[in-house]
Amino acid sequence: MKNTSFLNLVLLIGLLGSNVMAKNNSDGFVGPYLAAKHAISHSNFNTASNYYEKVLDKDPTNLTLLGEALFSSIGQGDFKNAEKIAKHYVLIGGKSTASNLILDANLIIKGDFRSVLVNINRSSRANPLTDRLVKAWALIGKGEMTQAKLEFNKISKNINFQQQARYHEALAVAMVGDFGEAEKIFSGRKYGVIDLDVRGVEAYAQILIQVNKKKLALELIEAELSKSFNPHFPLIDLKNKIQEDLIIDYDFITNTKQGIAEVYLTIAKLLKNKIEHNQVLLLSRVAEYLRPEYPAITLQVANVLENLQQYDLALESYSSVNPKNPNYLLAELGRAKNLALLNRKSESIEVLKSLSKSYYDNVVVHSSLGNMLRETDRDIEALEAYSTAIDLANLRNQPRWPMYFYRGILYEKQKNFVKMESDFREALKISPNQPDVLNFLGYALVEQRKKLPEALQMIKTAVSEKPKSGYIIDSLGWVFYRLSKYELAIEPMERAVELLPVDPIINDHLGDVYWKVGRKREAKFQWKRSLSFFPNEVDAERIRQKLKLGLDAVLETEKFIETKFEND
């Protein structure tokens, strides 16, 4: 579901406040504790857990330390240790969302739904959506479907929670085999329309198949797949099975434990871009605890870890997806990305090259390979990968501007300006006001000293689309410079330097503009600033010549060399 108006009722974890009593360095406490705090502040869960273990050996009743150690264990997916810490934490008087979630999850795994209900009904438990959805599922776990339906009805009385209540009610009745009732809920005939996300569409399609509405299921899947360039592979797999007329059993949610895992996954996805990544990770990891080795949850966990820059842990999650699962391609793409983020780019390329053979007709695979080859300056191979991706996308009538843009950048590096311009213009046909493309093409035209009025208009449009981009504003100033409108160039150039004060090229450009309007002392100051920011050696030598001889003399020399080269 996409209704996120209940976000003001988010989980408040509050695990990281510290009130730890000072200890003497001689007992070995302070060093490990500070190291643990530093690690947890950077979401480095593995390192933090190691240090917390050392500290807790010396201070096993410190609630603050226990809370932080618990969160570290959950963060790295060490549920056995998390359960042990949570029990001890609660035993000595600790209370937190994390400990509640882990201990409830442990009860759910054991099938002790009565105790789960007791915990939720305590006055101190007051999460208005998550707890109530878990309560409804726990009632089902106890065999009390009628009471569970009443609970779903109570939840739906809050307009902010209606969508989630009806979604989970549909999953619950489908789980016990009442596919007709589930189909009525999902179709909107019972309670009204439910706004489904892609997982909801997958569940609904499976249910339609069970009530002999395969054609409708196929239409539903195709409509969802047409909405996005990013394919949902379980839906594609389901579509293929329908078209091949295979027997398709309902396996979306088959027991109460999976239903409660879906609650946590649902809430985590809804809150993903609204709350701290650590909090989203907590919910996602608890879902994983309840439903391990389930790719939809695994990918969610991996993605949050990636956002937290815990690339090793993300890599571990991506690598755990079974090659036979429809989500395997997404997992491998994630693995390739995190290998690159860990600066293991050659390994990343090998993963992508392997995928390009196994999934030779997949646009994303070839474009991702092109990106990685481009980043490692393997330009010829990158051009080939982008060209394959472009051809595949066009074959599906789904052209994408970034692929033309990045291929155009490679052509610019090769000084093949005809093909560069052609690709940039193709990108602009697809996305006419795309600021990065407008800026790059406009700037390239300026540097070639051609089509300057058009280049100026392109860059002006780019600035209006992205008014805080120092690079784009620099381009605006530079096109004024190339048009000999030096006074007009001053304001955008100064603004570009304010936005990107340590960029050597932009400072160099501002120096040139100052020189042209007679502000020669300021020009030299900017050139010296530019040198202090380590430009490449070619640019640095040119700046040194400007400082020694002045801009006019350097330009005259360059003009002479250029004319001589053309005559030769």
N, C-alpha and C positions, 0 to 999 in steps of 0.2 A: 504493500500500500504506500501511497505517496503523501497522505495527509500528515503534515508535521506540525500542526498548530498546537500540539500538546507539549512542545519542546520546553516550555517553562517549567515542566514537571520532571526535569532530568534527574538522573541519579547524582547524588552529591557524595563523592567517595571520601575525601578528606583524610587521606592516609599519610600525607607527607609533612604535616606539622611536627615540629620537633621540640621536645621539652626535656631532652636527655640530660641527666645530671653529669656534671663535669667529672672526669676521672683523671687520675694521675697518669702521665705518660708512661711511668715505670711499669704499670700493669699491662701495657700493650693494648689499651682500649682505644685511645684517641685516634691513633693512626688508622687502624682498620675502619673505625667508625666514620672518619672523615672521607676515607676512600669509598666507603659504601654510599655515603650521602652524595658524593660527587657522581658516582656511577648511576644511582637511581635518578638523580636530577637530569641525567642524559639518557634515561630509559635503557641503560646498559644492564639488563636484568641478570645476565650470567655473572658478570663481574660483581654486581651488587650482592647477589646471593652468596657468593664465596666469602665476601667480607662480612656480611651480616652473620654468617655461621660462626666466624671467629669471635665477633663481638658478643653474640648471644651465649657463647660458652662462658663468658665472664659475667653476663648480666641477663639471665634467662627470664626474669620477671618484668623486664622493661617493656611496657605496652607500646610505646612509640616504636622501639626497635622491632618488636614482633609484628606490628602493623606494616612497617616498611618491608620487612623480610617476607611477609606473606604476599605483598604485592609483587615483589621481585620473583618469587616462586611462580605465581600465576603468570606473570609476564613472560617467563621462559617456558611455560607449559609444563612445569614440574608439579603435577597435581597431587602426587603422593606426598611430597614435602609440604605443599600448600595445605593439604588436609591435616597433616600433623601439627603445623604451626597454628592453623585456625582453631583446632580443638584446644590447644594449650592457651591460646590468646583469649578465648571465651571463658575457659576455666578460671583464669585469674582476673576476670572482670572486664575484658575488652569487648567493645561493640563496634562493628563497622559493616558497611555494605559488602565489602570483599569477604569477610569471614562468614556473613550470613549466606552469601551466594554459594561459597564453596561447601559449607556444611549442608545446606539444602540440597545441593547437587549430589552430595554423597548419599543423602537419604533417598533421593530420587533413583539413583543407580541401584540402591538396595531394594527399591519398591516400597519403602516406608512412607507412603503418601499421607498417612494419618499424622505423623510427626511434622511433615511439611506444612500441613494445614494448621497445626497448632502454632508453629513458628510464625506463619503469615498472619494469623489472627491476633498475635500479641500487639498490644497498643503501640509498641515502639516500631513496629513494622508498618511503614506508611507510604510505600511507593504506589501511587494510585493506579497505574496501568500494569506495570510488569508483575507486581505481586498478585493482582487480581486475575490476570491471565494465567499465571502459574497456578493459582488457586483453582480455577476452573478445570485445568488439565489434571490437577491432583485429585479432584473429585471424580474425574473419569477414571483415573488410576485406581480409585477405591471402588469402581463399579457404579458410581452414582451419576449416570448420564443426565437424568432429569434435573438434579440439583446443579449440574454443570451448565445445562442450558439456561437455567434461571440466573446463574452467575453471569453468563455471557449477555443475557438481557439486561442485567443490572449495569454491567460495564457500558453497554451501548446507550444507556440513558444520558451519558455524558457525550454531547455531540462531537467532542474532540476525539473520542475513543471508538466511535461507531464502526469505522472501517476495520480497525484492528480486531474488534470483538467479533464481527461477522466473518472475517477471514479465518480466524482461529476456530470459530464454531463450525464453519464448513469443513475445515481440515479434521476436526474432531469427529463429526458424523461420518465423514468418508473413511476415517480410520476404522470405525466399527462396521463398515460395509454398507452404510445407507447412502449410496451414491446418488440416488434420486433426490434426497433432501439436500445433499451437498451441491448438486447441480442447480437446484432452485435458488440456493443462497448466492452462488457465484454468478448466476445469470441475472440476478437482480429481481427475480419474480417474487421472492419472499419478503425481502426487507428493503429493496431498492438497490441502485447500482453501487457496486464496490469498485473503487479505483485500484486496479491491480498493477503491481510492478511485474518484472519479468518472471520472478519466482511464482507469483500468484498465477500468472498465465500458464506456467508449466503445470502447476497443481490442477488448475481448472481444465486444461487440455486432457490430462490423465483421467480426470473424472468424466469428462464427456465421452472418452473412449469406452469407459466402463458401462455407460448407459446407451451404447450403440449410436453415438453421434460423432462418428469419425470425421465426416465431411466438415462439420462445424468446428471440430477440434483443429483440423487442418487449416481452415480459414482463420481461426483465432491465432494460430502459430505464425502463419504467413503475414498477417497484419502486424504482429509484434515484431517479427524479424525485419520488416520493411521500415520500421521506425528509426533504426540506428545502423551506422556503419559497423559498429562493434557487434559481432555475432555472439549469440548465446548458444553455446554448443549443445547443452542438453536439449534445447528446443529443436535445434537442427537434427539431432539424433532421433528425437521423438517424431519429427516430420518424416524422416527417412523410413522409420519403422512403420508408420501409417501407410506411406506410399507403397511399401513392400508387402503390406497386408499381413504383418507379423502379429502374433499374440502379444498384447501389451498389458501386463499386470500393473495394478496401482501400487506404487512403492514410495510415494512422496513422503508420507508420514504413516508409519505402520504400528507405532506403539506410543504410549504416554511419554516415555523418556524423550523420544524424538520430537514429540509435540512441544514439550517444554524447551528443548533445545531451539526449536523454531521461534519460540517467544523471544529468547535472548538474541537470536540472530536477527529477527525482525526489528527489535528495538535498536540494536547496534547499527544496523544499516540506516535506519531512520535518523539516527543521531550522528552519523559518521562525520558530517561536515559542520556540526553544530556545537559539539562539545570537545573537550580535550581528547587527543588520540589515546592517552593512557586509559581513560574511562571507557572508550569504545573497545579497547583491547580487553579490558576486564570482562565485559559482556561477551565478547567474541570467544575468549578463552573458556569461559564457563560453558558456552554452547558446545565448544569442542570437547570439553570434559564429558558432556552428556552424550555427544554423538561423534566419537573419534573417527578419523579417516573418512569423513564425509566431505567431499571436495568443495561444496558450496561454502561450508564453514571454514575449511582449510584455506581457501583462497581469500576469504574475508580476513582471517587472522594474518595471513602473509601480507596482505595489502596494508593493514594497519601497522604492522611491524616495519614495513617499508617506509611508511609515513613518519615513523619514529626514528628512522635511520638505523634500525637494527637489522642490517642487511644479512648478516650471518644467520640470524634466526628466521628471517623471511625466506632465505634460501633453503633452509632446512624444511620449512613448511611446503614451499613449492615443490621440493624434491620428493615429498612423500606421496604425491598424487599418483595413483595407479595408471600406467600407460593405456589400460583398456577403458578408462573412464572418459566420457565425452569432454570433460574439462581439462584433459591432459594437455591439450595445445595451449590453453590459457596459462596453465601451470608452468609449462616450458618457456613460454614467452616471459613470464614473471621471473623464472630462474635466470634466463639470459640477461634480463635487465639488472637483476641484483648482482650477478657476476660482474657486469660492467661497473656498477656502483662500487663494488669492492676492488675496482681497478684490475680485474681479471678479464680484460677485454678480449684477449685471444680465445679464452674458453667460451666467452659469450658468443663470439662469432662462430665457433664450432657448433654450438648448440643451434644457432639460427641456420647455419648451413645444412645441418642435419634435418631440421624442420622443413627447409625449403625443398628438400627431396621427398620427405614423407607427406608434406602438405603443399605440393607444388602449385596447386590452384588457389592458394590462400593469399589474398592481397596483403594482409597485415604482416605475415611472415616475411614476405619479400621487402616490404617497406621498412620493417624493423631491421632486417639485414642490411639494407641500404644505409640506414641511419648509423648503424654501428661501424660499417666499413668507412663511411664518410668521416666519422669521428676519429678513426685511426689512420686517416689519410690514404686509404686504399681506394683511390678515386675511380679508377677504371672498373674495378669490381662493383663499387657502389653504383656507378652509372648503369651497369647491367642489371643490378637488383632493382633499382628504381624503375628502369624501363619495363622490366617484367611486371612489376606491381602496377604501373600505369596501364599497361596493355590489359591486364586482368580486370582492373577496375573499369576501364572503358568497355570491355566486353560485357560487363554486367550493367552497363549504363549508370555507373556510380563513380564518376570521376571525382578525384580528391585533390584540392589545391596544394596541400603540403608536399605531395610527392613531386609535382611540377616545380614547386619552389626550391626544394632541396636539390633536385637535379639541375635546375637553373644555376644554383650557387656553384655546383661542380663545374658546369660549363664556363662560368665566369672565371673560376680558378685556372681553367685551361685556356683562357682568353678567346674562347669560342663565343663571341658576343652575339652572333646571329642566333645560335641555338639558345643561348641564355635568355635573350629578349623574347624569343618565341615561347619558351617555357613559362616565363613570368607572365606573359600576356594570357597564356592558357589558364594559369592559376587565377588571374583576375577575371576571366570569363566565369569561373566557378564561384569566386568570392570577390566581387568587384571592389569592395572597400577594405580589403584586408590590408591593415596598415604596414605589416612587415614586408609584404610583397611590394606595395606601392613605394615604400621607402627604399628598398634594395634596388628596384628597377629605376626609380627616380635618381638615386645616387649614382648608379652605374651610367645612366645617360649623361648626368652632369660630368662625370669623370671622362666620358668619351667626347664631351663638348658637343653633343648633338641633341636635338629635340628639346632644347632647354625650356621653352614655355610649357610644353607638356610635362616635363620633369618637375617643374615648379608646381604645377597644379596637382600632380601626383603626391608630392611631398606635403603640400598644404592639406590635402585630404587625409594623408596619414597622420599629420599632427592633430587634426580635428578628431580623428578616431582614437588616438593614443597620446593625449596632450602632456603626459608626464614622462615620456620616453626621451631621455637625453640624446640617444643616438638619432632618433627621427628629427628632433629639433636641431641637432647639429647639421643634419642634411639640409634642412630648410635654410639655415644660415649659409651653408656652403653653396647652394644653388644661387642665392643672391650674390655671393662672392663671384661665382663663375659668370654671372650676368653683369658683373661690374657695378652692382648696386651695393656698394660697400657700406654705406650708412644704414641701409635696411638689414644688412647682415649682422650688425653689432648686437641688437637685442636678442635674437634667437641664439647667437653664439654664446653670449654671456649666460643666458638661461641654461643652455646645454652644459656649460661648465659648472654651474650651480648644482645641476642634477647629477653630474658625473665628474666630480672635482679632480679625480686622480687618473682620468683617462688621458693618455699621452697624445692621441690623435686629436681629440677635441680641444685640448689646450693649445696644440700646435695650430689648429685652424683659427682659434681666436687670436693668436699672435699674428697670423697672416692678415686677418681683417683689420686689426689695430694698425698694422704697418701701412695698409692701403689708405687709411683715413688720417695718416700723419701722426699717430700716437706711437712713435717708434720706441720710446722707453718702455711703455707697457707691452709692446710687441715682444721685445727682448725678454722681459720678465716672464711672459707666457711661454716663450720657447725654452727658457731655462727650466721652468716648471715641467714642461713636457719631457725634457731630458731626465729629470729626476724621477719620472714614473716609468723608466726603462722601455722606451719604444724599441722596435726591432732595429737592427744595425743600419739598414738602408735608410730608414726614416731618421735615425739618430745622426747619421753623417750629414744628411741634408739640413737638419736643424742646426748643426754646428757650422755649416757653411753660411746659413742665414745669419747666425750670430756674428760671424766674422766679416761677411761681405754685405749683408743686407738682402732682403727678399728680392728687390728689383734685379740685382746682379745675378742671383741664383736663377731667376726666371729667364733672364736674357741668355745665360749659359745653356739652360735646358732647351730654349727655343732654337738656339744655334745648332745644338747637337741633333735635335729632332729634324730640323730642316736638312742638315747634312745627310742624315740617315735616309730621308725621303729621296734626296737627289741621287744618292749612291744606289 
